[in-house]
Amino acid sequence: MLRIQDISYAVEGRPLFDGASATIPTGHKVGLVGRNGTGKTTLFRLIRGELALESGAISIPRQARIGGVAQEVPSSDVSLIDTVLAADTERSALMAEAESADDPARIADIQTRLADIDAWSAEARAASILKGLGFDDADQLRPCSDFSGGWRMRVALAAVLFAQPDLLLLDEPTNYLDLEGALWLESYLARYPHTVIIISHDRGLLNRAVGAILHLEDRKLSYYAVPYDKFAERRAEKLAAAQAENTKAKARIAHLQSFVDRFRYKASKAVQAQSRLKMIERIQLISTPQEAALRAFTFPEPEELSPPIVTLEGGVTGYGETEVLKRLDLRIDQDDRIALLGKNGQGKSTLSKLLADRLPLMAGKTTRAGKLRVGYFAQHQVDELRVDETPLDHLRRLRPNEAPGKWRARLSGFGLNADQAETLVGRLSGGQKARLSLLLATLDAPHMLILDEPTNHLDIESREALVEALTAYTGAVILVSHDMHLLGLVADRLWLVSDGTVKPFEGDLDAYRTMLLARERPTSKEPRAAKPKRPSRERLLALRSDVRKCEERVGKLSDMQDKLAARLADPALYEDGRTGDLSVWNRKYAEVAEAMDRAEAMWLKAQEKLEAAEAI
């Protein structure tokens, strides 16, 4: 059980927590929510002991392991599968010690503990997690240095999931995942055997993977034992009740104040007026939760073009001489709302760049409306903003002929206030940078807006504001996102990008989710087993190495068992007065025998895996 008791903490004089308390029962899955900047990530650091509380206490069970995703797995020559296996430090240490241990009792302890933590199935579990996060069998054997930072973040997530800490702290885990990876993570976390706390703005994840919400607001923590949608309903009721009470209180204050204003200076009524002033001072308005108005996005409206605005016939595109997508026969009208589905690496971003005219057509024909303007937002563009310029500087450079008042109005329309307008981009939050990038993408009132993961770094209120803006927008929308809630509210057409082409997906998002999850579960009826792929040379060498190590371990234990048997056969051990020594040697012999049983089972399993691989 995690107990947070009356904690207080401030950053640069700004209080983030003031007497905040909460209790998280062991094994519960909890979503930590709150507006950006309220202190959610700071709470994680306090729980991990990285920051010192000013007052209060945070307690967790003794010996409980706390785990979270590292900033990024370093670029190294270590394979993905070995990187994940190394995350279980206890298993790695025991496996290493098993190679050199020669004390019978310690060998038996090691084998028992390895069995307790299910060490023999570790490789299969690690491979399953990596596959769920988008790495196929070949990828898992490649070194980390082959992958970009975003993909190495997935490896870091796989590592902490594999280690299975008693308290798992995840901060926006879906930011580096595609829709398929996010749905797999939802399913995995729902089955996770220990306590989980997730910072997330993904309503789908907060509804399906967790059973409770921890809300951080007004420097306090409130625990709701319900998923997010139920929490939102209760919170709305709480806000309405607080507002109603405040309305009554304000009316009472106004009534009393009118008496004071009329009779304060009349001698016969002065005492009564003073009495009413004291009554006004005693009336306290209920402290309603912070509920800043939705900072809506204001997308400029494009003029209407004759349909279609884009057509592709027999299109082929890719990079250099490599074809990524082909057989593209697509049509887009200005009123289309299209979501692109498909696993990472299948070509969603490639199609987005082609439609944005940032990638050439290698073959086929494309037709665009003559006056077509396209707005393009991709997550990497947030990182391409000029960090040494302010948002005003960006607009001054792009719209030099506009008045400063117009620049500020544009920024305000995307939720960037006067102070933020003059703050260097390098000091803005991730959400504020995303808002600026969305503003720049829509600056020319595009007829078609292409959004590739627009919600990363946006809090839930900002995501709802984006939904409203896209609903009101009169241009076409092409959307790539791992946020099922956003896709469900915005998209009315689904395109599946897979197998090197793009086709309409006839079902809805729920059908797509069901199809993806079904792939993770083995089917009961298989008409014919697919021919397994022949293992790589590296894989065979690794399996042979495992068999060799198992053989060496069995040989070492066998020698030890022979020596103990010889010792037990010594008649001197059975002389009077040596019963204590006899019991010690009998116990050692039993421990080694038990260790031998486990080592032989491990050897047989390794041999079976090798034989199966060589038979393919």
ZAMARGU-4260 file (C-alpha; in steps of 0.2 Angstrom, whole numbers, plus 5000, padded with zeros to 4 digits):
<rodrens>
0) 5000/5000/5000 | 5006/5017/4995 | 5002/5031/5008 | 5004/5049/5005 | 5002/5059/5021
5) 5000/5078/5022 | 5014/5081/5010 | 5020/5099/5006 | 5032/5104/4992 | 5036/5120/4983
10) 5046/5124/4967 | 5055/5141/4967 | 5042/5147/4980 | 5027/5140/4970 | 5018/5127/4981
15) 5013/5112/4971 | 5007/5102/4986 | 5000/5108/5002 | 4994/5095/5015 | 4990/5083/5001
20) 4985/5065/5006 | 4980/5049/4997 | 4981/5030/4999 | 4984/5018/4985 | 4979/5000/4989
25) 4991/4987/4984 | 4988/4980/4967 | 4977/4994/4961 | 4979/5002/4944 | 4978/5021/4946
30) 4978/5035/4933 | 4986/5051/4939 | 4977/5066/4931 | 4978/5085/4932 | 4981/5100/4922
35) 4999/5103/4915 | 5010/5111/4927 | 5001/5105/4943 | 5015/5093/4949 | 5011/5076/4943
40) 5029/5072/4937 | 5036/5080/4953 | 5025/5068/4963 | 5033/5053/4955 | 5050/5060/4959
45) 5044/5063/4977 | 5038/5045/4978 | 5055/5038/4971 | 5064/5049/4984 | 5073/5059/4971
50) 5066/5075/4980 | 5065/5079/4998 | 5048/5084/5005 | 5046/5100/5015 | 5033/5091/5027
55) 5023/5075/5027 | 5028/5058/5023 | 5027/5045/5008 | 5028/5027/5014 | 5028/5011/5004
60) 5030/4993/5010 | 5047/4988/5015 | 5058/4980/5001 | 5045/4985/4988 | 5054/4989/4971
65) 5049/5005/4962 | 5051/5006/4943 | 5049/5018/4930 | 5054/5021/4912 | 5072/5028/4910
70) 5074/5043/4899 | 5080/5032/4885 | 5090/5016/4882 | 5108/5021/4878 | 5114/5018/4860
75) 5124/5002/4862 | 5129/4986/4853 | 5118/4976/4865 | 5103/4968/4857 | 5086/4973/4861
80) 5082/4956/4869 | 5097/4956/4880 | 5094/4974/4885 | 5077/4969/4891 | 5083/4953/4900
85) 5096/4964/4909 | 5083/4975/4917 | 5078/4961/4929 | 5094/4964/4939 | 5090/4950/4952
90) 5089/4937/4938 | 5104/4943/4929 | 5114/4942/4946 | 5108/4925/4950 | 5112/4918/4933
95) 5129/4925/4934 | 5132/4919/4951 | 5126/4901/4946 | 5141/4900/4934 | 5154/4902/4948
100) 5145/4896/4964 | 5153/4881/4972 | 5145/4880/4989 | 5131/4867/4988 | 5119/4877/5000
105) 5121/4893/4989 | 5119/4883/4973 | 5102/4876/4979 | 5097/4893/4985 | 5100/4900/4968
110) 5091/4887/4959 | 5076/4889/4970 | 5075/4907/4968 | 5077/4906/4949 | 5062/4894/4949
115) 5052/4906/4961 | 5055/4921/4949 | 5051/4910/4934 | 5068/4914/4926 | 5067/4900/4914
120) 5053/4908/4904 | 5061/4925/4905 | 5067/4926/4887 | 5049/4921/4880 | 5042/4935/4891
125) 5054/4948/4886 | 5051/4943/4867 | 5032/4944/4870 | 5033/4962/4877 | 5045/4968/4863
130) 5033/4961/4850 | 5018/4970/4858 | 5028/4986/4857 | 5032/4984/4839 | 5048/4974/4837
135) 5048/4958/4827 | 5059/4943/4830 | 5073/4950/4819 | 5072/4968/4827 | 5075/4960/4844
140) 5092/4953/4839 | 5098/4970/4832 | 5108/4981/4843 | 5100/4996/4851 | 5112/5008/4841
145) 5101/5003/4826 | 5086/5012/4832 | 5081/5030/4834 | 5078/5039/4851 | 5059/5036/4850
150) 5061/5017/4847 | 5074/5016/4861 | 5061/5024/4872 | 5050/5009/4868 | 5064/4997/4873
155) 5065/5007/4890 | 5047/5004/4892 | 5049/4985/4888 | 5063/4984/4900 | 5053/4991/4915
160) 5038/4980/4911 | 5049/4965/4910 | 5057/4969/4927 | 5039/4969/4935 | 5042/4981/4950
165) 5030/4981/4964 | 5026/4999/4961 | 5026/5004/4942 | 5026/5023/4939 | 5023/5027/4920
170) 5023/5045/4914 | 5014/5047/4898 | 5019/5030/4892 | 5009/5031/4875 | 5018/5046/4869
175) 5031/5036/4859 | 5018/5022/4854 | 5007/5020/4839 | 4989/5016/4841 | 4993/4997/4840
180) 5006/4999/4853 | 4995/5009/4864 | 4981/4996/4863 | 4993/4982/4868 | 4999/4992/4883
185) 4981/4995/4889 | 4978/4976/4888 | 4995/4972/4897 | 4993/4985/4911 | 4976/4978/4915
190) 4984/4961/4918 | 4999/4968/4927 | 5001/4959/4944 | 5006/4974/4955 | 5002/4992/4958
195) 5003/5004/4944 | 5001/5023/4943 | 5000/5031/4926 | 5001/5049/4921 | 4991/5050/4905
200) 4980/5062/4895 | 4974/5047/4885 | 4955/5044/4890 | 4955/5027/4882 | 4970/5021/4892
205) 4962/5029/4908 | 4945/5020/4905 | 4952/5003/4900 | 4968/5000/4909 | 4965/5008/4926
210) 4951/5006/4939 | 4954/5022/4949 | 4959/5040/4946 | 4970/5051/4957 | 4966/5069/4954
215) 4979/5083/4957 | 4971/5100/4959 | 4973/5115/4970 | 4988/5107/4978 | 4978/5093/4984
220) 4975/5074/4980 | 4958/5067/4978 | 4956/5048/4975 | 4941/5041/4965 | 4939/5023/4964
225) 4932/5023/4946 | 4939/5024/4928 | 4941/5041/4920 | 4923/5044/4912 | 4915/5040/4929
230) 4927/5052/4938 | 4923/5066/4925 | 4904/5064/4929 | 4907/5065/4948 | 4919/5080/4946
235) 4906/5089/4935 | 4893/5085/4949 | 4905/5092/4962 | 4908/5108/4952 | 4890/5111/4949
240) 4886/5108/4968 | 4901/5120/4973 | 4895/5133/4960 | 4877/5132/4967 | 4883/5135/4985
245) 4894/5149/4980 | 4879/5157/4970 | 4869/5157/4986 | 4883/5163/4997 | 4886/5178/4985
250) 4868/5182/4985 | 4868/5182/5004 | 4883/5193/5004 | 4875/5205/4992 | 4860/5207/5003
255) 4870/5210/5018 | 4881/5222/5010 | 4866/5232/5003 | 4860/5235/5021 | 4878/5240/5027
260) 4879/5253/5012 | 4862/5260/5017 | 4864/5261/5036 | 4882/5261/5040 | 4882/5280/5044
265) 4865/5281/5052 | 4868/5281/5071 | 4853/5271/5075 | 4858/5257/5063 | 4877/5258/5065
270) 4878/5243/5077 | 4867/5232/5065 | 4878/5237/5051 | 4894/5232/5060 | 4885/5216/5064
275) 4882/5212/5046 | 4899/5217/5041 | 4906/5203/5053 | 4893/5191/5046 | 4900/5195/5028
280) 4918/5191/5034 | 4912/5175/5041 | 4904/5169/5025 | 4917/5159/5015 | 4915/5154/4997
285) 4918/5136/4994 | 4935/5134/4986 | 4930/5127/4969 | 4942/5116/4960 | 4953/5125/4947
290) 4943/5125/4931 | 4951/5136/4919 | 4940/5139/4903 | 4945/5127/4889 | 4958/5136/4879
295) 4950/5133/4863 | 4960/5132/4847 | 4954/5145/4833 | 4957/5138/4816 | 4956/5150/4802
300) 4942/5146/4789 | 4947/5141/4771 | 4937/5146/4756 | 4927/5131/4748 | 4935/5122/4733
305) 4927/5111/4721 | 4928/5092/4725 | 4939/5082/4724 | 4954/5092/4732 | 4966/5078/4730
310) 4966/5062/4719 | 4979/5048/4717 | 4979/5035/4703 | 4991/5021/4703 | 5002/5031/4715
315) 5019/5025/4721 | 5030/5034/4733 | 5045/5031/4745 | 5062/5036/4748 | 5077/5036/4736
320) 5074/5021/4725 | 5065/5011/4739 | 5046/5010/4736 | 5036/5011/4753 | 5018/5013/4746
325) 5011/5008/4729 | 4994/5005/4721 | 4988/5021/4729 | 4970/5025/4722 | 4963/5038/4734
330) 4952/5053/4733 | 4950/5066/4746 | 4936/5079/4747 | 4936/5095/4758 | 4923/5088/4770
335) 4933/5072/4774 | 4939/5067/4791 | 4951/5052/4788 | 4960/5043/4801 | 4976/5033/4796
340) 4977/5016/4804 | 4992/5004/4804 | 5007/4998/4813 | 5022/5010/4814 | 5034/5007/4799
345) 5020/5003/4787 | 5019/5020/4779 | 5007/5032/4788 | 5020/5046/4790 | 5025/5042/4772
350) 5008/5044/4766 | 5006/5060/4776 | 5021/5068/4768 | 5015/5063/4751 | 4999/5072/4754
355) 5008/5087/4761 | 5018/5088/4745 | 5034/5084/4755 | 5038/5068/4746 | 5037/5066/4727
360) 5027/5053/4718 | 5038/5040/4710 | 5025/5033/4698 | 5006/5036/4695 | 4996/5052/4694
365) 4991/5064/4707 | 4978/5079/4704 | 4977/5093/4716 | 4964/5108/4716 | 4973/5123/4709
370) 4972/5134/4725 | 4974/5120/4737 | 4983/5125/4753 | 4989/5111/4765 | 4994/5112/4783
375) 5005/5099/4790 | 5009/5096/4809 | 5021/5082/4814 | 5028/5079/4831 | 5046/5081/4826
380) 5041/5099/4820 | 5038/5104/4838 | 5057/5100/4841 | 5061/5111/4825 | 5054/5127/4833
385) 5068/5140/4835 | 5071/5139/4854 | 5080/5156/4855 | 5065/5165/4848 | 5048/5169/4856
390) 5032/5165/4848 | 5030/5183/4843 | 5047/5182/4834 | 5040/5167/4824 | 5025/5176/4818
395) 5035/5192/4815 | 5047/5182/4804 | 5032/5173/4795 | 5020/5188/4794 | 5031/5203/4794
400) 5017/5215/4787 | 5004/5211/4800 | 5002/5223/4815 | 5008/5217/4833 | 4990/5216/4839
405) 4986/5204/4825 | 5001/5192/4830 | 4995/5193/4849 | 4977/5189/4843 | 4983/5174/4833
410) 4993/5167/4848 | 4978/5170/4860 | 4967/5160/4848 | 4979/5145/4852 | 4979/5148/4871
415) 4996/5157/4872 | 4994/5172/4883 | 5003/5188/4883 | 5017/5182/4895 | 5020/5166/4885
420) 5020/5176/4868 | 5036/5184/4874 | 5044/5169/4882 | 5058/5160/4873 | 5052/5144/4865
425) 5066/5134/4874 | 5057/5139/4890 | 5039/5134/4885 | 5031/5118/4891 | 5028/5104/4878
430) 5010/5108/4877 | 5014/5126/4873 | 5026/5121/4860 | 5013/5110/4852 | 5000/5124/4852
435) 5013/5136/4843 | 5016/5122/4830 | 4998/5120/4827 | 4996/5138/4825 | 5010/5139/4812
440) 5003/5124/4803 | 4986/5133/4801 | 4993/5150/4798 | 4988/5150/4779 | 4970/5144/4782
445) 4973/5127/4774 | 4960/5117/4764 | 4968/5101/4771 | 4975/5099/4788 | 4987/5084/4791
450) 4990/5080/4809 | 5003/5067/4814 | 5001/5063/4833 | 4995/5081/4837 | 4990/5077/4855
455) 5007/5072/4863 | 5010/5085/4877 | 4992/5091/4877 | 4982/5089/4893 | 4964/5082/4892
460) 4956/5099/4892 | 4967/5104/4878 | 4963/5088/4868 | 4944/5091/4871 | 4947/5109/4864
465) 4956/5102/4849 | 4941/5090/4846 | 4930/5105/4846 | 4941/5115/4834 | 4942/5101/4822
470) 4923/5098/4822 | 4921/5116/4818 | 4935/5117/4805 | 4928/5117/4787 | 4943/5109/4778
475) 4948/5091/4776 | 4957/5082/4791 | 4970/5068/4789 | 4974/5061/4806 | 4987/5050/4814
480) 4985/5047/4832 | 4986/5034/4846 | 4972/5043/4855 | 4956/5032/4852 | 4945/5045/4860
485) 4951/5058/4848 | 4950/5047/4833 | 4932/5041/4838 | 4926/5059/4839 | 4934/5067/4824
490) 4936/5053/4810 | 4922/5047/4799 | 4933/5037/4787 | 4946/5025/4791 | 4961/5020/4780
495) 4972/5005/4784 | 4990/5007/4779 | 4998/4990/4778 | 5006/4978/4766 | 5013/4992/4756
500) 4997/5000/4751 | 4982/5010/4758 | 4964/5003/4758 | 4948/5009/4767 | 4944/4999/4783
505) 4926/4995/4783 | 4923/4992/4801 | 4924/5005/4815 | 4937/5009/4828 | 4930/4996/4840
510) 4931/4983/4826 | 4949/4988/4823 | 4954/4987/4842 | 4945/4970/4843 | 4955/4964/4827
515) 4972/4970/4835 | 4969/4962/4852 | 4963/4945/4844 | 4980/4944/4835 | 4989/4944/4852
520) 4978/4929/4858 | 4981/4912/4850 | 4966/4906/4840 | 4959/4889/4845 | 4956/4883/4827
525) 4971/4884/4815 | 4968/4876/4799 | 4986/4874/4795 | 5001/4880/4806 | 5012/4892/4796
530) 5029/4886/4792 | 5040/4894/4806 | 5054/4905/4800 | 5071/4898/4801 | 5081/4905/4816
535) 5096/4917/4812 | 5114/4911/4814 | 5115/4922/4829 | 5100/4914/4837 | 5106/4896/4835
540) 5123/4901/4842 | 5114/4909/4857 | 5104/4892/4860 | 5120/4882/4858 | 5128/4893/4871
545) 5113/4890/4883 | 5115/4871/4881 | 5133/4872/4884 | 5131/4882/4900 | 5118/4870/4906
550) 5129/4855/4903 | 5143/4864/4912 | 5132/4867/4927 | 5125/4849/4927 | 5143/4843/4927
555) 5149/4854/4941 | 5134/4848/4952 | 5138/4830/4947 | 5156/4832/4953 | 5150/4840/4969
560) 5137/4826/4972 | 5150/4813/4969 | 5162/4821/4982 | 5147/4822/4995 | 5143/4804/4991
565) 5161/4799/4995 | 5161/4809/5011 | 5145/4801/5016 | 5153/4784/5013 | 5167/4787/5025
570) 5165/4776/5040 | 5173/4788/5052 | 5157/4800/5049 | 5147/4787/5058 | 5157/4785/5074
575) 5149/4790/5090 | 5149/4808/5093 | 5149/4813/5075 | 5130/4814/5073 | 5130/4833/5071
580) 5143/4831/5056 | 5132/4818/5048 | 5116/4829/5048 | 5126/4843/5040 | 5133/4832/5026
585) 5116/4824/5023 | 5108/4841/5022 | 5121/4847/5009 | 5119/4831/4999 | 5100/4834/4998
590) 5103/4852/4993 | 5114/4848/4979 | 5102/4834/4973 | 5088/4847/4973 | 5099/4859/4963
595) 5104/4844/4951 | 5085/4841/4947 | 5083/4859/4943 | 5098/4860/4932 | 5094/4845/4923
600) 5077/4851/4919 | 5084/4867/4913 | 5096/4858/4902 | 5082/4847/4894 | 5072/4863/4891
605) 5087/4871/4883 | 5091/4856/4872 | 5073/4855/4866 | 5073/4873/4861 | 5089/4870/4851
610) 5083/4854/4843 | 5067/4863/4838 | 5076/4877/4830 | 5088/4866/4821 | 5074/4856/4814
615) 5066/4871/4805
</rodrens>
